[in-house]
Amino acid sequence: MILYNVTCSMDAAIADEWLQWMMEVHIPEVMQSNCFESYKILKLLTSALDDNGVNYAIQYSAREMQDYEKYRDQFAPALQAKTLARYGDSVLAFRTLLEEITGR
């Protein structure tokens, strides 16, 4: 299992609107790519000392690396551009790719 993790940081003033947009617009568009089997939205409860914002992690699960690569190459550029056009630099995103080794 491949986990594509997108951690987003924003000011608390826009967090509720951003989360609603993610759940109603962005995540459904990502899932329509058929590259991921599922997703989770997590709110970070810990923060860095210099961070006064709100942080979320969205984790998308792909069966194989090829599924993630298809998303990255065919869908991510347009979807990321749409997010950037809406929020500019008021939402900072940090992306990581993880491979699940074991779990229950």
PDB file as gemmi writes it, atoms N, CA and C in Angstrom:
CRYST1    1.000    1.000    1.000  90.00  90.00  90.00 P 1                      
ATOM      1  N   MET A   1       0.851  -1.176   0.000  1.00  0.00           N  
ATOM      2  CA  MET A   1       0.000   0.000   0.000  1.00  0.00           C  
ATOM      3  C   MET A   1       0.895   1.237   0.000  1.00  0.00           C  
ATOM      4  N   ILE A   2       0.550   2.193  -0.829  1.00  0.00           N  
ATOM      5  CA  ILE A   2       1.266   3.460  -0.923  1.00  0.00           C  
ATOM      6  C   ILE A   2       0.371   4.553  -0.338  1.00  0.00           C  
ATOM      7  N   LEU A   3       0.933   5.358   0.552  1.00  0.00           N  
ATOM      8  CA  LEU A   3       0.205   6.476   1.140  1.00  0.00           C  
ATOM      9  C   LEU A   3       0.787   7.774   0.616  1.00  0.00           C  
ATOM     10  N   TYR A   4      -0.068   8.564   0.009  1.00  0.00           N  
ATOM     11  CA  TYR A   4       0.295   9.903  -0.452  1.00  0.00           C  
ATOM     12  C   TYR A   4      -0.258  10.859   0.589  1.00  0.00           C  
ATOM     13  N   ASN A   5       0.630  11.493   1.325  1.00  0.00           N  
ATOM     14  CA  ASN A   5       0.256  12.361   2.442  1.00  0.00           C  
ATOM     15  C   ASN A   5       0.475  13.818   2.054  1.00  0.00           C  
ATOM     16  N   VAL A   6      -0.569  14.627   2.211  1.00  0.00           N  
ATOM     17  CA  VAL A   6      -0.477  16.057   1.954  1.00  0.00           C  
ATOM     18  C   VAL A   6      -0.803  16.770   3.256  1.00  0.00           C  
ATOM     19  N   THR A   7       0.203  17.402   3.857  1.00  0.00           N  
ATOM     20  CA  THR A   7       0.007  18.155   5.092  1.00  0.00           C  
ATOM     21  C   THR A   7      -0.140  19.622   4.727  1.00  0.00           C  
ATOM     22  N   CYS A   8      -1.218  20.231   5.211  1.00  0.00           N  
ATOM     23  CA  CYS A   8      -1.541  21.614   4.868  1.00  0.00           C  
ATOM     24  C   CYS A   8      -1.606  22.466   6.125  1.00  0.00           C  
ATOM     25  N   SER A   9      -1.025  23.640   6.036  1.00  0.00           N  
ATOM     26  CA  SER A   9      -1.002  24.583   7.144  1.00  0.00           C  
ATOM     27  C   SER A   9      -1.653  25.879   6.700  1.00  0.00           C  
ATOM     28  N   MET A  10      -2.505  26.442   7.576  1.00  0.00           N  
ATOM     29  CA  MET A  10      -3.217  27.671   7.240  1.00  0.00           C  
ATOM     30  C   MET A  10      -3.579  28.428   8.505  1.00  0.00           C  
ATOM     31  N   ASP A  11      -3.945  29.670   8.326  1.00  0.00           N  
ATOM     32  CA  ASP A  11      -4.426  30.490   9.418  1.00  0.00           C  
ATOM     33  C   ASP A  11      -5.792  29.966   9.864  1.00  0.00           C  
ATOM     34  N   ALA A  12      -6.062  30.048  11.150  1.00  0.00           N  
ATOM     35  CA  ALA A  12      -7.331  29.562  11.687  1.00  0.00           C  
ATOM     36  C   ALA A  12      -8.534  30.251  11.046  1.00  0.00           C  
ATOM     37  N   ALA A  13      -8.369  31.473  10.586  1.00  0.00           N  
ATOM     38  CA  ALA A  13      -9.480  32.229  10.002  1.00  0.00           C  
ATOM     39  C   ALA A  13     -10.049  31.588   8.745  1.00  0.00           C  
ATOM     40  N   ILE A  14      -9.259  30.816   8.021  1.00  0.00           N  
ATOM     41  CA  ILE A  14      -9.758  30.188   6.792  1.00  0.00           C  
ATOM     42  C   ILE A  14      -9.908  28.674   6.924  1.00  0.00           C  
ATOM     43  N   ALA A  15      -9.559  28.107   8.059  1.00  0.00           N  
ATOM     44  CA  ALA A  15      -9.516  26.649   8.218  1.00  0.00           C  
ATOM     45  C   ALA A  15     -10.862  25.984   7.968  1.00  0.00           C  
ATOM     46  N   ASP A  16     -11.940  26.519   8.495  1.00  0.00           N  
ATOM     47  CA  ASP A  16     -13.249  25.884   8.317  1.00  0.00           C  
ATOM     48  C   ASP A  16     -13.687  25.907   6.856  1.00  0.00           C  
ATOM     49  N   GLU A  17     -13.503  27.039   6.182  1.00  0.00           N  
ATOM     50  CA  GLU A  17     -13.890  27.148   4.779  1.00  0.00           C  
ATOM     51  C   GLU A  17     -13.031  26.219   3.924  1.00  0.00           C  
ATOM     52  N   TRP A  18     -11.726  26.182   4.213  1.00  0.00           N  
ATOM     53  CA  TRP A  18     -10.815  25.302   3.467  1.00  0.00           C  
ATOM     54  C   TRP A  18     -11.229  23.841   3.635  1.00  0.00           C  
ATOM     55  N   LEU A  19     -11.517  23.426   4.863  1.00  0.00           N  
ATOM     56  CA  LEU A  19     -11.887  22.035   5.121  1.00  0.00           C  
ATOM     57  C   LEU A  19     -13.175  21.675   4.389  1.00  0.00           C  
ATOM     58  N   GLN A  20     -14.140  22.564   4.391  1.00  0.00           N  
ATOM     59  CA  GLN A  20     -15.394  22.314   3.679  1.00  0.00           C  
ATOM     60  C   GLN A  20     -15.122  22.179   2.177  1.00  0.00           C  
ATOM     61  N   TRP A  21     -14.299  23.076   1.623  1.00  0.00           N  
ATOM     62  CA  TRP A  21     -13.958  23.001   0.199  1.00  0.00           C  
ATOM     63  C   TRP A  21     -13.239  21.694  -0.122  1.00  0.00           C  
ATOM     64  N   MET A  22     -12.330  21.292   0.749  1.00  0.00           N  
ATOM     65  CA  MET A  22     -11.611  20.028   0.534  1.00  0.00           C  
ATOM     66  C   MET A  22     -12.584  18.859   0.475  1.00  0.00           C  
ATOM     67  N   MET A  23     -13.516  18.802   1.431  1.00  0.00           N  
ATOM     68  CA  MET A  23     -14.443  17.672   1.516  1.00  0.00           C  
ATOM     69  C   MET A  23     -15.476  17.678   0.392  1.00  0.00           C  
ATOM     70  N   GLU A  24     -15.895  18.852  -0.051  1.00  0.00           N  
ATOM     71  CA  GLU A  24     -16.961  18.938  -1.046  1.00  0.00           C  
ATOM     72  C   GLU A  24     -16.461  19.028  -2.484  1.00  0.00           C  
ATOM     73  N   VAL A  25     -15.242  19.550  -2.681  1.00  0.00           N  
ATOM     74  CA  VAL A  25     -14.754  19.790  -4.039  1.00  0.00           C  
ATOM     75  C   VAL A  25     -13.449  19.044  -4.329  1.00  0.00           C  
ATOM     76  N   HIS A  26     -12.395  19.388  -3.602  1.00  0.00           N  
ATOM     77  CA  HIS A  26     -11.071  18.896  -3.979  1.00  0.00           C  
ATOM     78  C   HIS A  26     -10.923  17.380  -3.812  1.00  0.00           C  
ATOM     79  N   ILE A  27     -11.227  16.861  -2.655  1.00  0.00           N  
ATOM     80  CA  ILE A  27     -11.038  15.419  -2.444  1.00  0.00           C  
ATOM     81  C   ILE A  27     -11.915  14.596  -3.390  1.00  0.00           C  
ATOM     82  N   PRO A  28     -13.192  14.966  -3.605  1.00  0.00           N  
ATOM     83  CA  PRO A  28     -13.952  14.209  -4.615  1.00  0.00           C  
ATOM     84  C   PRO A  28     -13.292  14.238  -6.002  1.00  0.00           C  
ATOM     85  N   GLU A  29     -12.689  15.364  -6.380  1.00  0.00           N  
ATOM     86  CA  GLU A  29     -11.999  15.421  -7.671  1.00  0.00           C  
ATOM     87  C   GLU A  29     -10.778  14.510  -7.683  1.00  0.00           C  
ATOM     88  N   VAL A  30     -10.032  14.469  -6.595  1.00  0.00           N  
ATOM     89  CA  VAL A  30      -8.884  13.556  -6.508  1.00  0.00           C  
ATOM     90  C   VAL A  30      -9.362  12.114  -6.616  1.00  0.00           C  
ATOM     91  N   MET A  31     -10.419  11.781  -5.894  1.00  0.00           N  
ATOM     92  CA  MET A  31     -10.903  10.404  -5.892  1.00  0.00           C  
ATOM     93  C   MET A  31     -11.493  10.012  -7.251  1.00  0.00           C  
ATOM     94  N   GLN A  32     -11.985  10.973  -8.028  1.00  0.00           N  
ATOM     95  CA  GLN A  32     -12.508  10.681  -9.370  1.00  0.00           C  
ATOM     96  C   GLN A  32     -11.404  10.244 -10.331  1.00  0.00           C  
ATOM     97  N   SER A  33     -10.160  10.472  -9.967  1.00  0.00           N  
ATOM     98  CA  SER A  33      -9.040  10.008 -10.795  1.00  0.00           C  
ATOM     99  C   SER A  33      -8.947   8.486 -10.808  1.00  0.00           C  
ATOM    100  N   ASN A  34      -9.580   7.840  -9.827  1.00  0.00           N  
ATOM    101  CA  ASN A  34      -9.544   6.377  -9.668  1.00  0.00           C  
ATOM    102  C   ASN A  34      -8.133   5.857  -9.407  1.00  0.00           C  
ATOM    103  N   CYS A  35      -7.267   6.718  -8.915  1.00  0.00           N  
ATOM    104  CA  CYS A  35      -5.904   6.310  -8.595  1.00  0.00           C  
ATOM    105  C   CYS A  35      -5.766   5.896  -7.129  1.00  0.00           C  
ATOM    106  N   PHE A  36      -6.721   6.266  -6.317  1.00  0.00           N  
ATOM    107  CA  PHE A  36      -6.669   5.968  -4.886  1.00  0.00           C  
ATOM    108  C   PHE A  36      -7.894   5.178  -4.471  1.00  0.00           C  
ATOM    109  N   GLU A  37      -7.690   4.295  -3.486  1.00  0.00           N  
ATOM    110  CA  GLU A  37      -8.781   3.466  -2.986  1.00  0.00           C  
ATOM    111  C   GLU A  37      -9.561   4.151  -1.871  1.00  0.00           C  
ATOM    112  N   SER A  38      -8.873   4.971  -1.087  1.00  0.00           N  
ATOM    113  CA  SER A  38      -9.514   5.608   0.061  1.00  0.00           C  
ATOM    114  C   SER A  38      -8.700   6.819   0.477  1.00  0.00           C  
ATOM    115  N   TYR A  39      -9.252   7.566   1.424  1.00  0.00           N  
ATOM    116  CA  TYR A  39      -8.535   8.717   1.977  1.00  0.00           C  
ATOM    117  C   TYR A  39      -8.952   8.918   3.426  1.00  0.00           C  
ATOM    118  N   LYS A  40      -8.127   9.659   4.130  1.00  0.00           N  
ATOM    119  CA  LYS A  40      -8.418  10.074   5.503  1.00  0.00           C  
ATOM    120  C   LYS A  40      -8.051  11.538   5.634  1.00  0.00           C  
ATOM    121  N   ILE A  41      -8.829  12.251   6.417  1.00  0.00           N  
ATOM    122  CA  ILE A  41      -8.492  13.620   6.779  1.00  0.00           C  
ATOM    123  C   ILE A  41      -8.163  13.603   8.263  1.00  0.00           C  
ATOM    124  N   LEU A  42      -6.982  14.091   8.600  1.00  0.00           N  
ATOM    125  CA  LEU A  42      -6.545  14.127   9.989  1.00  0.00           C  
ATOM    126  C   LEU A  42      -6.187  15.557  10.375  1.00  0.00           C  
ATOM    127  N   LYS A  43      -6.522  15.937  11.584  1.00  0.00           N  
ATOM    128  CA  LYS A  43      -6.144  17.251  12.097  1.00  0.00           C  
ATOM    129  C   LYS A  43      -4.982  17.053  13.049  1.00  0.00           C  
ATOM    130  N   LEU A  44      -3.908  17.785  12.822  1.00  0.00           N  
ATOM    131  CA  LEU A  44      -2.752  17.681  13.699  1.00  0.00           C  
ATOM    132  C   LEU A  44      -3.062  18.349  15.030  1.00  0.00           C  
ATOM    133  N   LEU A  45      -2.764  17.652  16.095  1.00  0.00           N  
ATOM    134  CA  LEU A  45      -3.012  18.178  17.431  1.00  0.00           C  
ATOM    135  C   LEU A  45      -1.769  18.793  18.044  1.00  0.00           C  
ATOM    136  N   THR A  46      -0.623  18.479  17.480  1.00  0.00           N  
ATOM    137  CA  THR A  46       0.631  19.083  17.925  1.00  0.00           C  
ATOM    138  C   THR A  46       1.113  20.031  16.847  1.00  0.00           C  
ATOM    139  N   SER A  47       1.890  21.015  17.248  1.00  0.00           N  
ATOM    140  CA  SER A  47       2.397  21.974  16.266  1.00  0.00           C  
ATOM    141  C   SER A  47       3.800  22.409  16.656  1.00  0.00           C  
ATOM    142  N   ALA A  48       4.480  22.979  15.693  1.00  0.00           N  
ATOM    143  CA  ALA A  48       5.814  23.517  15.939  1.00  0.00           C  
ATOM    144  C   ALA A  48       5.693  24.766  16.806  1.00  0.00           C  
ATOM    145  N   LEU A  49       6.759  25.115  17.494  1.00  0.00           N  
ATOM    146  CA  LEU A  49       6.739  26.270  18.382  1.00  0.00           C  
ATOM    147  C   LEU A  49       6.420  27.563  17.654  1.00  0.00           C  
ATOM    148  N   ASP A  50       6.834  27.671  16.399  1.00  0.00           N  
ATOM    149  CA  ASP A  50       6.617  28.902  15.646  1.00  0.00           C  
ATOM    150  C   ASP A  50       5.358  28.859  14.785  1.00  0.00           C  
ATOM    151  N   ASP A  51       4.502  27.880  15.013  1.00  0.00           N  
ATOM    152  CA  ASP A  51       3.320  27.692  14.186  1.00  0.00           C  
ATOM    153  C   ASP A  51       2.059  28.050  14.968  1.00  0.00           C  
ATOM    154  N   ASN A  52       1.356  29.072  14.521  1.00  0.00           N  
ATOM    155  CA  ASN A  52       0.110  29.487  15.165  1.00  0.00           C  
ATOM    156  C   ASN A  52      -1.108  29.093  14.353  1.00  0.00           C  
ATOM    157  N   GLY A  53      -0.906  28.381  13.254  1.00  0.00           N  
ATOM    158  CA  GLY A  53      -1.994  28.037  12.363  1.00  0.00           C  
ATOM    159  C   GLY A  53      -2.641  26.714  12.700  1.00  0.00           C  
ATOM    160  N   VAL A  54      -3.479  26.291  11.783  1.00  0.00           N  
ATOM    161  CA  VAL A  54      -4.175  25.012  11.871  1.00  0.00           C  
ATOM    162  C   VAL A  54      -3.554  24.107  10.814  1.00  0.00           C  
ATOM    163  N   ASN A  55      -3.362  22.843  11.162  1.00  0.00           N  
ATOM    164  CA  ASN A  55      -2.705  21.899  10.259  1.00  0.00           C  
ATOM    165  C   ASN A  55      -3.547  20.648  10.076  1.00  0.00           C  
ATOM    166  N   TYR A  56      -3.676  20.243   8.828  1.00  0.00           N  
ATOM    167  CA  TYR A  56      -4.377  19.012   8.490  1.00  0.00           C  
ATOM    168  C   TYR A  56      -3.464  18.146   7.643  1.00  0.00           C  
ATOM    169  N   ALA A  57      -3.675  16.835   7.728  1.00  0.00           N  
ATOM    170  CA  ALA A  57      -3.000  15.891   6.843  1.00  0.00           C  
ATOM    171  C   ALA A  57      -4.080  15.106   6.113  1.00  0.00           C  
ATOM    172  N   ILE A  58      -3.985  15.061   4.816  1.00  0.00           N  
ATOM    173  CA  ILE A  58      -4.879  14.247   4.005  1.00  0.00           C  
ATOM    174  C   ILE A  58      -4.045  13.084   3.492  1.00  0.00           C  
ATOM    175  N   GLN A  59      -4.492  11.869   3.778  1.00  0.00           N  
ATOM    176  CA  GLN A  59      -3.764  10.676   3.364  1.00  0.00           C  
ATOM    177  C   GLN A  59      -4.598   9.901   2.354  1.00  0.00           C  
ATOM    178  N   TYR A  60      -4.052   9.759   1.162  1.00  0.00           N  
ATOM    179  CA  TYR A  60      -4.688   9.003   0.095  1.00  0.00           C  
ATOM    180  C   TYR A  60      -3.984   7.658  -0.021  1.00  0.00           C  
ATOM    181  N   SER A  61      -4.745   6.565  -0.107  1.00  0.00           N  
ATOM    182  CA  SER A  61      -4.175   5.220  -0.195  1.00  0.00           C  
ATOM    183  C   SER A  61      -4.282   4.680  -1.612  1.00  0.00           C  
ATOM    184  N   ALA A  62      -3.134   4.299  -2.154  1.00  0.00           N  
ATOM    185  CA  ALA A  62      -3.065   3.690  -3.482  1.00  0.00           C  
ATOM    186  C   ALA A  62      -2.572   2.254  -3.344  1.00  0.00           C  
ATOM    187  N   ARG A  63      -3.098   1.403  -4.174  1.00  0.00           N  
ATOM    188  CA  ARG A  63      -2.708  -0.009  -4.116  1.00  0.00           C  
ATOM    189  C   ARG A  63      -1.246  -0.207  -4.521  1.00  0.00           C  
ATOM    190  N   GLU A  64      -0.821   0.485  -5.581  1.00  0.00           N  
ATOM    191  CA  GLU A  64       0.528   0.304  -6.117  1.00  0.00           C  
ATOM    192  C   GLU A  64       1.156   1.650  -6.467  1.00  0.00           C  
ATOM    193  N   MET A  65       2.464   1.654  -6.581  1.00  0.00           N  
ATOM    194  CA  MET A  65       3.189   2.869  -6.942  1.00  0.00           C  
ATOM    195  C   MET A  65       2.711   3.412  -8.295  1.00  0.00           C  
ATOM    196  N   GLN A  66       2.382   2.523  -9.225  1.00  0.00           N  
ATOM    197  CA  GLN A  66       1.923   2.954 -10.539  1.00  0.00           C  
ATOM    198  C   GLN A  66       0.641   3.784 -10.442  1.00  0.00           C  
ATOM    199  N   ASP A  67      -0.218   3.471  -9.487  1.00  0.00           N  
ATOM    200  CA  ASP A  67      -1.448   4.247  -9.303  1.00  0.00           C  
ATOM    201  C   ASP A  67      -1.115   5.671  -8.864  1.00  0.00           C  
ATOM    202  N   TYR A  68      -0.195   5.780  -7.906  1.00  0.00           N  
ATOM    203  CA  TYR A  68       0.228   7.112  -7.466  1.00  0.00           C  
ATOM    204  C   TYR A  68       0.890   7.868  -8.620  1.00  0.00           C  
ATOM    205  N   GLU A  69       1.771   7.201  -9.369  1.00  0.00           N  
ATOM    206  CA  GLU A  69       2.477   7.853 -10.476  1.00  0.00           C  
ATOM    207  C   GLU A  69       1.499   8.350 -11.540  1.00  0.00           C  
ATOM    208  N   LYS A  70       0.465   7.579 -11.796  1.00  0.00           N  
ATOM    209  CA  LYS A  70      -0.566   8.021 -12.748  1.00  0.00           C  
ATOM    210  C   LYS A  70      -1.217   9.296 -12.230  1.00  0.00           C  
ATOM    211  N   TYR A  71      -1.568   9.324 -10.950  1.00  0.00           N  
ATOM    212  CA  TYR A  71      -2.167  10.533 -10.366  1.00  0.00           C  
ATOM    213  C   TYR A  71      -1.197  11.710 -10.488  1.00  0.00           C  
ATOM    214  N   ARG A  72       0.036  11.493 -10.079  1.00  0.00           N  
ATOM    215  CA  ARG A  72       1.057  12.550 -10.105  1.00  0.00           C  
ATOM    216  C   ARG A  72       1.225  13.142 -11.498  1.00  0.00           C  
ATOM    217  N   ASP A  73       1.256  12.272 -12.507  1.00  0.00           N  
ATOM    218  CA  ASP A  73       1.536  12.717 -13.868  1.00  0.00           C  
ATOM    219  C   ASP A  73       0.307  13.260 -14.602  1.00  0.00           C  
ATOM    220  N   GLN A  74      -0.850  12.652 -14.392  1.00  0.00           N  
ATOM    221  CA  GLN A  74      -2.023  12.988 -15.198  1.00  0.00           C  
ATOM    222  C   GLN A  74      -3.023  13.913 -14.515  1.00  0.00           C  
ATOM    223  N   PHE A  75      -3.059  13.935 -13.182  1.00  0.00           N  
ATOM    224  CA  PHE A  75      -4.112  14.668 -12.489  1.00  0.00           C  
ATOM    225  C   PHE A  75      -3.604  15.747 -11.533  1.00  0.00           C  
ATOM    226  N   ALA A  76      -2.499  15.490 -10.854  1.00  0.00           N  
ATOM    227  CA  ALA A  76      -2.027  16.401  -9.804  1.00  0.00           C  
ATOM    228  C   ALA A  76      -1.756  17.825 -10.294  1.00  0.00           C  
ATOM    229  N   PRO A  77      -1.094  18.018 -11.423  1.00  0.00           N  
ATOM    230  CA  PRO A  77      -0.789  19.405 -11.819  1.00  0.00           C  
ATOM    231  C   PRO A  77      -2.031  20.296 -11.907  1.00  0.00           C  
ATOM    232  N   ALA A  78      -3.089  19.819 -12.534  1.00  0.00           N  
ATOM    233  CA  ALA A  78      -4.300  20.632 -12.685  1.00  0.00           C  
ATOM    234  C   ALA A  78      -5.002  20.843 -11.349  1.00  0.00           C  
ATOM    235  N   LEU A  79      -5.067  19.804 -10.527  1.00  0.00           N  
ATOM    236  CA  LEU A  79      -5.747  19.939  -9.238  1.00  0.00           C  
ATOM    237  C   LEU A  79      -4.966  20.839  -8.290  1.00  0.00           C  
ATOM    238  N   GLN A  80      -3.644  20.741  -8.306  1.00  0.00           N  
ATOM    239  CA  GLN A  80      -2.837  21.620  -7.463  1.00  0.00           C  
ATOM    240  C   GLN A  80      -2.933  23.063  -7.941  1.00  0.00           C  
ATOM    241  N   ALA A  81      -2.996  23.267  -9.241  1.00  0.00           N  
ATOM    242  CA  ALA A  81      -3.140  24.624  -9.782  1.00  0.00           C  
ATOM    243  C   ALA A  81      -4.473  25.234  -9.370  1.00  0.00           C  
ATOM    244  N   LYS A  82      -5.518  24.423  -9.347  1.00  0.00           N  
ATOM    245  CA  LYS A  82      -6.837  24.899  -8.933  1.00  0.00           C  
ATOM    246  C   LYS A  82      -6.822  25.323  -7.469  1.00  0.00           C  
ATOM    247  N   THR A  83      -6.157  24.552  -6.638  1.00  0.00           N  
ATOM    248  CA  THR A  83      -6.044  24.894  -5.216  1.00  0.00           C  
ATOM    249  C   THR A  83      -5.224  26.171  -5.050  1.00  0.00           C  
ATOM    250  N   LEU A  84      -4.135  26.274  -5.776  1.00  0.00           N  
ATOM    251  CA  LEU A  84      -3.291  27.465  -5.699  1.00  0.00           C  
ATOM    252  C   LEU A  84      -4.055  28.706  -6.152  1.00  0.00           C  
ATOM    253  N   ALA A  85      -4.861  28.571  -7.194  1.00  0.00           N  
ATOM    254  CA  ALA A  85      -5.644  29.708  -7.682  1.00  0.00           C  
ATOM    255  C   ALA A  85      -6.661  30.162  -6.635  1.00  0.00           C  
ATOM    256  N   ARG A  86      -7.200  29.231  -5.883  1.00  0.00           N  
ATOM    257  CA  ARG A  86      -8.209  29.567  -4.877  1.00  0.00           C  
ATOM    258  C   ARG A  86      -7.595  30.152  -3.610  1.00  0.00           C  
ATOM    259  N   TYR A  87      -6.478  29.578  -3.146  1.00  0.00           N  
ATOM    260  CA  TYR A  87      -5.926  29.948  -1.838  1.00  0.00           C  
ATOM    261  C   TYR A  87      -4.574  30.649  -1.885  1.00  0.00           C  
ATOM    262  N   GLY A  88      -3.920  30.653  -3.020  1.00  0.00           N  
ATOM    263  CA  GLY A  88      -2.616  31.304  -3.106  1.00  0.00           C  
ATOM    264  C   GLY A  88      -1.656  30.744  -2.074  1.00  0.00           C  
ATOM    265  N   ASP A  89      -0.918  31.637  -1.441  1.00  0.00           N  
ATOM    266  CA  ASP A  89       0.038  31.187  -0.423  1.00  0.00           C  
ATOM    267  C   ASP A  89      -0.551  31.215   0.980  1.00  0.00           C  
ATOM    268  N   SER A  90      -1.870  31.319   1.103  1.00  0.00           N  
ATOM    269  CA  SER A  90      -2.491  31.289   2.428  1.00  0.00           C  
ATOM    270  C   SER A  90      -2.621  29.869   2.966  1.00  0.00           C  
ATOM    271  N   VAL A  91      -2.424  28.871   2.094  1.00  0.00           N  
ATOM    272  CA  VAL A  91      -2.363  27.469   2.512  1.00  0.00           C  
ATOM    273  C   VAL A  91      -1.046  26.902   1.996  1.00  0.00           C  
ATOM    274  N   LEU A  92      -0.234  26.429   2.910  1.00  0.00           N  
ATOM    275  CA  LEU A  92       1.049  25.832   2.540  1.00  0.00           C  
ATOM    276  C   LEU A  92       0.917  24.318   2.603  1.00  0.00           C  
ATOM    277  N   ALA A  93       1.348  23.640   1.550  1.00  0.00           N  
ATOM    278  CA  ALA A  93       1.223  22.186   1.481  1.00  0.00           C  
ATOM    279  C   ALA A  93       2.604  21.540   1.430  1.00  0.00           C  
ATOM    280  N   PHE A  94       2.731  20.447   2.157  1.00  0.00           N  
ATOM    281  CA  PHE A  94       3.954  19.652   2.189  1.00  0.00           C  
ATOM    282  C   PHE A  94       3.555  18.219   1.858  1.00  0.00           C  
ATOM    283  N   ARG A  95       4.124  17.656   0.810  1.00  0.00           N  
ATOM    284  CA  ARG A  95       3.727  16.336   0.329  1.00  0.00           C  
ATOM    285  C   ARG A  95       4.805  15.292   0.619  1.00  0.00           C  
ATOM    286  N   THR A  96       4.346  14.121   1.073  1.00  0.00           N  
ATOM    287  CA  THR A  96       5.257  12.995   1.307  1.00  0.00           C  
ATOM    288  C   THR A  96       4.620  11.737   0.760  1.00  0.00           C  
ATOM    289  N   LEU A  97       5.456  10.791   0.438  1.00  0.00           N  
ATOM    290  CA  LEU A  97       5.019   9.506  -0.077  1.00  0.00           C  
ATOM    291  C   LEU A  97       5.551   8.431   0.865  1.00  0.00           C  
ATOM    292  N   LEU A  98       4.666   7.543   1.309  1.00  0.00           N  
ATOM    293  CA  LEU A  98       5.037   6.503   2.262  1.00  0.00           C  
ATOM    294  C   LEU A  98       4.608   5.137   1.746  1.00  0.00           C  
ATOM    295  N   GLU A  99       5.352   4.139   2.124  1.00  0.00           N  
ATOM    296  CA  GLU A  99       4.989   2.766   1.806  1.00  0.00           C  
ATOM    297  C   GLU A  99       4.620   2.063   3.100  1.00  0.00           C  
ATOM    298  N   GLU A 100       3.430   1.476   3.130  1.00  0.00           N  
ATOM    299  CA  GLU A 100       3.007   0.736   4.315  1.00  0.00           C  
ATOM    300  C   GLU A 100       3.730  -0.609   4.338  1.00  0.00           C  
ATOM    301  N   ILE A 101       4.397  -0.880   5.438  1.00  0.00           N  
ATOM    302  CA  ILE A 101       5.130  -2.119   5.588  1.00  0.00           C  
ATOM    303  C   ILE A 101       4.276  -3.165   6.296  1.00  0.00           C  
ATOM    304  N   THR A 102       3.605  -2.768   7.366  1.00  0.00           N  
ATOM    305  CA  THR A 102       2.731  -3.666   8.091  1.00  0.00           C  
ATOM    306  C   THR A 102       1.681  -2.857   8.825  1.00  0.00           C  
ATOM    307  N   GLY A 103       0.623  -3.500   9.205  1.00  0.00           N  
ATOM    308  CA  GLY A 103      -0.437  -2.828   9.948  1.00  0.00           C  
ATOM    309  C   GLY A 103      -1.560  -3.800  10.238  1.00  0.00           C  
ATOM    310  N   ARG A 104      -2.472  -3.366  11.057  1.00  0.00           N  
ATOM    311  CA  ARG A 104      -3.646  -4.195  11.393  1.00  0.00           C  
ATOM    312  C   ARG A 104      -4.903  -3.486  10.991  1.00  0.00           C  
TER     313      ARG A 104                                                      
END                                                                             
